[in-house]
Amino acid sequence: MTSRNPRDSRLRLVRPRPLVTARRVVSNRPIRPAPRPPAGTPAPAELARQARTVLADAVRIARWAGDARPVQGGALTAPAAEHAVRTLALTPEAVRAGWDRARLAGLVELHGDIARPGWRLRAWDGDDSAVLRGWVALFDAWSIVHPAAADVPATAVAEVVEAVPQVLSLLQLSAGPVAVPALLDLLQQRVAELHEERCEVPYGPQPQPEPPMAAGVLAALLDWALRGLAAVGALTLAPGQATLTPLGNWAVWVKLEQICVAAQSPAGNIEQHADDMLRGCAGLTPGPARAEYRAWLAARTVRSAVAELLGVARGEDALLRGLAFEALRVVGAPAEAAVRGAAGETSLRPYAVLWLAEYEGADPEDAHDALTREEATWLWVDTAAAVADHGESTLLVRHLESAVQGTVPALLEEVRAVGHPRTVQVLVALAAAHPDPALAKAVRRAAFQVHTGGV
């Protein structure tokens, strides 16, 4: 007989390797030495202790919530809130505030109408970095923790929120108390710059705004911003002045350092849409690609950048899908909620599961263990589609070795069952590229069966 059965050694995958082998170059890349914080900055352990103090009530409520507390619209239901008031001896206002902080800091996670402890809560007592990431998430959400008055125009609030980083930079550079009038002067200048940058030229005759009224509104919004930042532990207020706390000073320094590093865009993709930026990075090695991601992210708000990247990931180009999640790894904690949401989408789930596993501390070499067999197979097909579209035939043949199945028949059986929309194209390309005639014949047969709906 000239045909080969599944036991033929040439139909067995040799040197099976973990799913993440193709990304080994990324995980082994050289890392830029971490910059040292300014002199006088407390050690990470002391910063984490301060962060634990700020979030003490939020942690109590998150632990009280246990494995299943009913929620409605993200908030505790009335009976659950009343139970928390009685159990924790807190006021209703403290319970609501602590619950909001627990959500914003990632201490609890919502699963439909049920709240459960987040991974950060489980790591709270022993992982200082998890504590600091949780506090930074709260710091970034200061305007949600302390919302502005309902009668203030939303555009004015948005302008102040966008201008606050400059106010924080002045506080950080001053290394001590700063008078509120100086902060107000800087805020006025920054808001005026934002108006100029947006070319806000009114159409038609407009009444001249009254300077005292405008100045009064801006002063009230500055007071709101300072109180909001104080509410999350980033600064302290005294009559007529504000001072960054050690936590706030450290957070502002970290963000300034990130911006300084990210402000370099050697490949010139900083002004491109996400899909064009990712295409521009496709030919870069991991280090320069990460520099491009940082530069691109620094020029956008986190929410819009994450939305753009996930929008590209939902497209048909598998290469851009993988690169989008590499860029989301650079985003880090602020992308967590959006990535968890993306885990519910079939085409994004394997990438989201790997992202979350690495975010929660898994080594990139071991993160593939978080995937089910079906998810691993789907990702194998998706990666093969990227290679078939953008790589060389030899890379596609080499990709065969990264499958989790031990034999080609087992791989083909599971590939047919997983239902990836690019299955036929991938199998046809693999059959055309593989030098073994018997293996190529088996793959072509599988492609024909998928195409015709056969078994």
N, C-alpha and C positions, 0 to 999 in steps of 0.2 A: 504493500500500500504506500502511496506517495503522500497522502494527506496525513496531517499530524493531529493527534488528539490532545486534549488539554493537559495531559501529563508530560508532553514534550518539553524538554528543558528550555528550548528556545522560546516557549510561551510563558516562561516563568520570569518574573521581574527580579533582576539581580541587584544586590546592594540596596535593599529598600531603605529609605531614609525618611526622617521626620518631614512633616508637611512644610515646616518652616526652613528647610534647607535652602530653598531659593532665596531666602532673605538673610542668610548667614552673613553675607558681606555687610549688610546694614547693621546687624547686631555686633559685628566685630570692628566697626569703624573706630578710628581714633576719636577721643572725646576731648574737647577744649577744656583746659583746666578751669575749674570754677573760680570766678573772681572773688577776692576777699571783700567782705563788707567793710564799711567805714570803721575807723577806730572807735571804740566805745560801744559798738553794737553787742548786746548780750549774746551769749552762746545759744545755739539752737535749742538746747534743753531748757534754758531759762525763758526763751521766747515761747516755747511750747507750753510751759507752765502758765505763763500769762494768758495765752490763748485758751487754755483749759479754764482759767478763772472767768474769762469773758463769756464762755459758752457753758458755764456750769449748769444754769437752769435748763438750757436746751438739752444737755446731756441727760439730766434727771428726767425730763419729759420723754426723751427718746427711749430711755431704758424702761420707763413706766409703760410706754406704748407696747413693749413686748413684741409678740409675733403677729398680732392681728388686732388692730384698733380700727373701728369704722370711721371713714372720712367721707366728706361730701364737698365736692369742689376744691379739694386739697386741704380743707380745714377739718378739724375734729368735729364730729357731730355734737349736738348739744348735750346728750347724755354722757358721751365720752369726756367732753370738757368738764362737766360737773363732777364726774368721777375723779378726774385729775385734780381739780380744786380740793376735793376732800382728801384724797390720798397724799398729795404732795404738800398740802398746807400752803398753797399759793393763791393769789388773787386771780379772778378770771382774766384780768388784763395780762398778768404775768404768764398765765398758761397760754393765752393766745400768742403773746410775743415769743415765748420760748418755743412753741410749736413752729412758728414761722422761721425762727432761727435754725431750728433743727432741720427743717426741710432745706433751707438755703445752704447750710453747711454740709449737707449730704449725710446727716446722722440718721435720717429715716428716708425710706423710699416708698413711693406710692405704687400700688398694684391694683388698678381699678379703684374700688371703694374700700380697699384695705391698706393700712400702713404697716410696714415691717421695718425692722432695724436695717440700716445701711451698713455696708462693709466697713465704713469709716468708724462707726460706733464700736464695732468689734475690735478694731485696732487702736481705739482711743487711749487706753491706758499704757500701751507698750510701744507705740509708733509715733515719735515726735513729728516726723515728716507728714504723716497723715493728719495730725492735729493742725499743723501749720497750713496745710492745703485747705483744710476745712475752714480755718479762720479767714484765709485769703478769699475763699469763695463768699464768705459773709461780708468781708470788706468790699469786694466788688459789687455787692448788692446793697450798699448802704442806702440808696435812694428808695429801695423797696422796703427795707427794715423801717425806715422813717419817712413815710410818704409825705409829699407836699400837700398843702391845703387844697381842698377841692376847688376853691374859687380862683386859684392862680392859673393863668393860661398855660396849657400844655407845652406850647412852643417856648415860653420863657423858662419853664422847668427844664426842658431838654437842653437849652442853651447853657444853663448853669451846670447841669450834669456834665456836659461836654467840656466846660471850662474848668471844672474842679481839679483835674490833674495838674494844671499850671499852679493853682493855689497850693496844692500839696507839695509841688516841687519847691516853691518858695519856702514853705515851712521846713522842708527837709534840708535845703541849703542853709537856712538860717541857724539850724542846730540849736534852737531855743524858742522862747516865746516870740510871737509876731503880733503886732497891734492889728486889730480888726480893720481900722481905716486903711492900712497898707494892703491888706488882703482884698478889701473892697475896691481899691484903686486898680489892683491887678485884675480882678474879676471884670471890671468895667472895660479895661483894655482888651481882654481876651474875647469878651462878648462882641465888642466892636469889630475885632479882627474876624470873628466868625461871620458877621454880617457882610463884611467886605469879601471874604472868600466865596460866599454864596451869591454874590452880586445881587443882593436883594434890593432891586430898584422898584419902588412902588409905581403902579400904573395909574395915571390920572392924578388929579389934585388930591392931596392928602393933608389932613389937619396936622399941624405941627405938634408933636407930643410935648407935654409939659415936663421939663427937666426934673422938677422936684418929685413928681409922681413916679417917673421912671427910676430915679435914684432911690426912691423909697421902696419900690418893688424889688430892685436888685439887692438892696440892703437886707430886706426881709428874706429873700432867697438865699443870700449868703449865710444869714443866721440859721436858716433851715438846713443848709448843707453842713455847716459846722456841727450842728446838733446831731445830724444824722451820722456823721463820721465819729462823733463822740459816743453815740449809742452803740457802735460796733467796736469800740475800744481803740480807735485809730488816733484819737487826740484827746486832750483835756482842755477844758474851757475855764477861763478866769475872767473877771470883769475887764472887758475891752481887749482881750488877747486870747490867742490859741497856741497850743504847743503839741507837737506830735508825741505820742507815747513811743516807747522803744519798739513796740509791735508795728505801729504806724510808720515810724522812721525806716524800719527794716523793709516793710512792704513797698514803700515808695522807692527805696533804693533798688530793690529787686526789679521793679517795673522799669525804672530808668535804665538799669543795666541791660534789660532785655531789649528795650527800644534802641539803645546805642548799638548793640550787636546786630539787631534786626534791620537797622537803617541801611545796611549794605545790600545792594541788589546787583551783583556782578552780571547777571544774565539779563537784566533790564525787564523783568516781568512784573514789576511791582504795580503797574497801572492796568494790567490785563485782567480780564475776567478769569474766574477760577479754571475753566477748561483750557484756555489758552496758556495760563500760567503753568498748569500741570504738564501740558504738552511741551512747553519750553524746558521743563525740568526733567523730562523723560530721559534725555541723553546725558544728564549730569550724574556724577558719582554721589553717594549718599551725603557726604559733608556739604558740598556746594548746594545740593538740592535742599537740605535743611535750612541753609542760609537764605535761600530764595523763599522758602515757606515763611520763615520768620519775617523777612522784609515785607512780603505780601500781607501777612497778618497784621503787622504793625501799622499798616496804612488803612485798616478797617476796624469797625467795631467787631467784637467777638461774635455777636449774634449773627450779623450779616455774613461774616466770613464762614462760619460753620454752616449756615444755610446754603451758601454758594457751593461749598465743598460737597455737602450731602446731595445737592441737586445734581452735580456732575456725577457723583457715585451712582445715582439712579439711572444714568444714561446707558447706552448700549456698549460703550467702549470699556472693556474689562481692564485695560491697562490704566485708564484714568481712574477707574474705581479703586484699584489698589493704591495708586498714588494719592488719591483723595484721603484715604485713611492714613497714609504716611504723614500727610500734612496735618491731619487731625491729631496725630500723636504729638506733634509740636504744639498744638493748641493746649493739650493736657486737660486739667480739671474743668475749665469752663465748658468743654465740649461734652462732658460726661452725660448730662441729661439728654442731649440730642442724640448721642450715640446709643444710649439705652433705648430711646424711642425707635431708632432705626433698626434695632435688633428684632423688631416685630415684622420687618419686611424680608421676604424670602431671599431676594438677591443681595441684600446687605447684611443679613444675619451672620454669616461666617466671619466677615470682616469685623463686624461690631463685637462679636464674642471674643475674637482675638484681641481687639483693642481694649476691651474691658478687662480681660485676663491680665494683660500686661500693665494696665493702669492700676490694677489692684495688687500688683507686686509679683506676678508670675514672670519667670525668666522667659525671654523670647523663644528660647529653644524648647521650652516646655509648654508654652501657651497653647499649642495645638491640642493638648490633652483636654482642653475645655470644649472642644468640638465633638458633636456626635459623629457617627460614621457617615450619615447622610450629609451633614454639613461639610465634613472634610472632603467628601466626594464632589459636592457642588463646587467647593472652592478649587479643587483640582481642575475641574472642567473650566471654571472661569479663568483661572490662571493660564490654562492651555489655550483658551481663546485669545488672551492677551498676547501670548507668545506667537500664536498662529498669525495674528494681525500685524504684529510689530517686530517679531524676532526672526531668527534664522531657523531653518528646518532642523539643524543639529540641536538647537536649544529645545525644540519640541520633543525630539527623541530623548534627550536627557531628562526632560520633565517627567517622562514616563516613570523614571526611577523614584520619584518623590511620592508616588501614590501609596496610600496606606494598605492597599490590598497586596497580597503576596504573589498573585498570578495574574496574567493578562485576562483569562476567562473571568475570574472573579471581579476584576476591575471593570470589564466591559458589561458584565451583568449589573453591577451597581450603578455604573454610569447611565445605562439605559433606564434604570428605575428612578433615578434622581430627578429627571425631567428638566434638565437645564435647556434653555432655548437654543443654545449654540452647540448642542451635543453632536448633531450630524456634521456640522462644519468642522468641529474639532477632530472627530474621528476620521473624516475624509483627509484632512490635512496630515494627521498622524500616519495614516496608511500610506500616503504619498511620500512621506519623509523617511519612514523606517526602512532600513536596508534589508531586514529579514523578510523574505517573501512569505513565509508561513504566517508570521505575526501580522504582516500587512494585510494578508488575505482575511484573517480573523477580524481585524479591525474594520475592513471594508464591509464584511458581512454584517457586523454589528451596526455600522452606519446605515446600511440598506434597511435593516430591520427597524431601526428607530424611524427612518424616513417613511416607511410603509406602514408602521404601526404593528409590525409582526413581533413574534416572541423570539 
